[in-house]
Amino acid sequence: MATTATAAKKPLPTIGVDRYTYFNVVSDTAEGTTYGEAKHLRGTVEIAPTDAGGSDVFDADNGAYVASSYIEKLGHDITNADIPPEVDAEWRGLERKDGIVEVSNDTKTVYFGVAWRILKSDGTYRYVRYYKGSYSFASNVGGKTKPSSGSIEKQTAKATYTAVQRDFDNNYYAYFDETDLPDGVTKETLEEKWFTDLNYYPTTTPAPTKASTKTE
């Protein structure tokens, strides 16, 4: 029997992640948010969201009367081939002298927006961006001994990004599937803009208006 309902797209698993890009937040006011230069960090192994949440139920009239939901701890942990010293210093507001990163309790909070893409099993991508947050931890000074025989374990570094609401619009993050591209917007345009402008939205380009022709 035919149905008039629109068939939903088949959910597909994700199989990879890359193009981790960060932007320092230059200003964030009620009028808008301005970001600095896009910087790409190579070597992404995993991005694990730290988002959590739940529901609270208010009981009345001998039963569940109203429910409210909440989200907390928004952000992600990034596992990377390494967190280079210059990136760690930039992310955590640390001082760097002649290439040496100095870590003390005199740190400052520096805000960044970030973007990346997730590869799906059909070869398309899901694009993710967090508008504002800070890095509070990096584990790039640990290590394990090299074994005397056998294969060598590849060791990685991690950093934690904690998201906050953007002052401009109170948003935390957004994501978008390549398969939802509107007419007139190419994948090439989406990728160019997504990783250079955190305020970009893929919108349909209006068709050019045809000039009217007068006949005498």
C-alpha positions as CSV (number, residue, x, y, z in Angstrom):
1,M,0.0,0.0,0.0
2,A,1.4,3.4,-1.0
3,T,2.1,6.0,1.6
4,T,2.3,9.8,1.2
5,A,4.9,10.1,3.9
6,T,8.3,11.2,2.8
7,A,10.8,8.3,3.3
8,A,13.5,9.2,5.8
9,K,17.1,8.9,4.8
10,K,18.7,5.6,5.9
11,P,20.9,6.3,9.0
12,L,24.5,5.4,8.3
13,P,27.5,4.9,10.6
14,T,30.4,7.2,10.7
15,I,33.9,5.9,9.9
16,G,36.4,8.7,10.2
17,V,37.1,12.3,11.3
18,D,39.5,15.0,10.0
19,R,40.1,18.7,9.2
20,Y,40.1,19.9,12.9
21,T,40.2,23.6,12.5
22,Y,40.2,26.3,15.3
23,F,39.6,30.0,15.3
24,N,40.4,32.4,18.2
25,V,37.3,34.4,19.3
26,V,38.3,38.1,18.7
27,S,35.0,39.5,20.1
28,D,31.6,38.2,21.1
29,T,28.8,40.8,21.7
30,A,25.1,41.1,21.2
31,E,25.9,42.6,17.8
32,G,27.8,39.6,16.6
33,T,30.9,37.3,17.0
34,T,34.2,37.9,15.2
35,Y,36.8,35.2,14.7
36,G,40.5,35.3,13.9
37,E,42.4,33.3,11.3
38,A,41.5,29.6,10.7
39,K,44.2,27.2,11.8
40,H,44.2,23.5,10.9
41,L,45.5,20.9,13.3
42,R,46.6,17.7,11.5
43,G,46.7,14.2,13.0
44,T,43.2,13.8,14.4
45,V,42.6,10.3,15.8
46,E,39.3,10.7,17.6
47,I,36.8,13.4,18.8
48,A,34.6,12.2,21.6
49,P,31.8,14.5,22.8
50,T,31.5,15.2,26.5
51,D,27.9,16.3,26.3
52,A,25.7,15.0,29.1
53,G,22.1,15.7,30.1
54,G,18.9,14.3,31.6
55,S,15.4,15.0,32.7
56,D,13.9,16.2,36.0
57,V,10.3,15.2,36.8
58,F,8.1,17.3,39.1
59,D,5.4,15.2,40.9
60,A,2.0,16.6,41.7
61,D,-1.6,15.1,41.9
62,N,0.0,11.8,42.9
63,G,1.9,11.4,39.6
64,A,4.4,12.9,37.2
65,Y,3.1,16.4,36.6
66,V,5.7,18.0,34.4
67,A,9.1,17.1,33.0
68,S,12.1,19.4,32.1
69,S,15.2,18.4,30.3
70,Y,18.7,19.8,30.5
71,I,22.1,19.6,28.9
72,E,25.5,20.1,30.5
73,K,29.2,19.6,30.1
74,L,29.1,20.4,26.4
75,G,32.3,20.0,24.5
76,H,34.7,17.3,23.4
77,D,37.9,15.5,24.0
78,I,40.3,15.4,21.0
79,T,42.8,12.6,20.6
80,N,45.6,13.7,18.3
81,A,48.8,12.3,17.0
82,D,50.3,15.1,19.1
83,I,49.4,18.5,20.5
84,P,52.4,20.6,19.4
85,P,53.9,22.9,22.0
86,E,52.9,26.0,20.1
87,V,49.3,24.8,19.8
88,D,49.1,23.9,23.5
89,A,50.5,27.3,24.5
90,E,48.0,29.1,22.3
91,W,45.0,27.0,23.4
92,R,45.7,27.3,27.1
93,G,47.1,30.8,27.2
94,L,50.5,29.7,28.4
95,E,53.8,31.5,28.1
96,R,56.3,30.3,25.6
97,K,59.9,31.4,25.9
98,D,62.4,30.4,23.1
99,G,60.2,27.4,22.3
100,I,59.8,26.3,25.9
101,V,56.2,26.2,27.2
102,E,56.0,27.4,30.8
103,V,53.1,26.0,32.8
104,S,52.1,27.7,36.1
105,N,48.9,28.5,37.9
106,D,49.0,32.0,36.3
107,T,46.9,31.0,33.2
108,K,44.2,32.8,31.4
109,T,41.1,31.6,29.6
110,V,41.3,31.9,25.8
111,Y,38.2,31.2,23.8
112,F,38.2,29.5,20.4
113,G,35.6,28.3,17.9
114,V,36.3,24.9,16.2
115,A,35.1,23.0,13.2
116,W,35.7,19.5,11.7
117,R,34.1,17.0,9.5
118,I,33.0,13.3,10.0
119,L,33.2,10.8,7.2
120,K,30.1,8.6,6.8
121,S,30.1,5.1,5.4
122,D,28.6,6.2,2.0
123,G,31.5,8.7,1.5
124,T,29.6,11.8,2.4
125,Y,30.4,14.1,5.3
126,R,28.8,15.6,8.4
127,Y,30.2,19.0,9.3
128,V,30.4,20.1,12.9
129,R,31.2,23.4,14.5
130,Y,31.4,24.7,18.1
131,Y,31.1,28.5,18.3
132,K,32.9,29.2,21.6
133,G,34.9,27.3,24.2
134,S,38.2,26.9,25.9
135,Y,40.8,24.2,26.3
136,S,41.5,23.2,29.9
137,F,43.8,20.2,29.6
138,A,46.4,18.7,27.4
139,S,48.2,15.3,27.9
140,N,51.1,15.8,25.6
141,V,53.9,15.3,28.2
142,G,53.3,11.6,29.1
143,G,54.7,8.5,27.4
144,K,55.4,4.8,27.6
145,T,58.6,3.0,27.2
146,K,59.6,1.7,23.8
147,P,59.5,-2.2,23.9
148,S,62.8,-4.1,23.4
149,S,61.1,-6.3,20.8
150,G,57.9,-6.5,18.9
151,S,55.7,-3.8,17.5
152,I,56.0,-0.2,18.8
153,E,52.8,1.2,20.3
154,K,51.8,4.5,18.7
155,Q,51.1,7.0,21.6
156,T,48.8,10.0,21.2
157,A,48.0,13.2,23.0
158,K,44.6,14.5,24.2
159,A,43.0,17.9,25.0
160,T,39.7,18.8,26.4
161,Y,37.5,21.5,24.9
162,T,34.7,22.9,27.1
163,A,32.0,24.8,25.2
164,V,30.1,27.8,26.4
165,Q,27.2,29.7,24.9
166,R,28.1,32.4,22.5
167,D,27.0,35.8,23.8
168,F,25.7,36.8,20.4
169,D,22.9,34.2,20.1
170,N,23.4,31.8,23.1
171,N,24.2,28.9,20.7
172,Y,26.7,26.2,21.6
173,Y,27.3,24.3,18.4
174,A,25.8,23.2,15.0
175,Y,26.1,20.4,12.5
176,F,25.1,19.8,9.0
177,D,25.0,16.8,6.6
178,E,26.4,17.2,3.1
179,T,23.3,15.4,1.7
180,D,21.2,18.3,2.9
181,L,22.9,20.9,0.7
182,P,20.4,23.3,-0.8
183,D,20.2,23.8,-4.6
184,G,22.9,26.1,-5.9
185,V,25.4,25.3,-3.1
186,T,28.2,23.0,-4.0
187,K,30.3,20.8,-1.7
188,E,33.3,22.8,-2.7
189,T,31.7,26.0,-1.6
190,L,30.5,24.5,1.7
191,E,33.9,23.2,2.6
192,E,35.7,26.4,1.7
193,K,33.3,28.5,3.9
194,W,32.7,26.0,6.7
195,F,36.5,25.9,7.5
196,T,37.1,29.6,7.1
197,D,34.0,31.3,8.5
198,L,32.1,30.1,11.6
199,N,29.2,32.4,10.8
200,Y,28.6,30.9,7.4
201,Y,25.2,29.3,6.5
202,P,24.7,27.4,3.3
203,T,21.7,29.1,1.6
204,T,20.2,28.7,-1.8
205,T,21.5,31.2,-4.3
206,P,18.5,33.1,-5.9
207,A,18.1,32.6,-9.6
208,P,19.0,35.6,-11.7
209,T,16.0,37.8,-12.7
210,K,15.4,37.7,-16.5
211,A,15.3,41.1,-18.1
212,S,12.0,41.9,-19.7
213,T,12.0,42.6,-23.4
214,K,9.8,45.3,-25.0
215,T,8.4,44.8,-28.4
216,E,7.6,47.8,-30.5
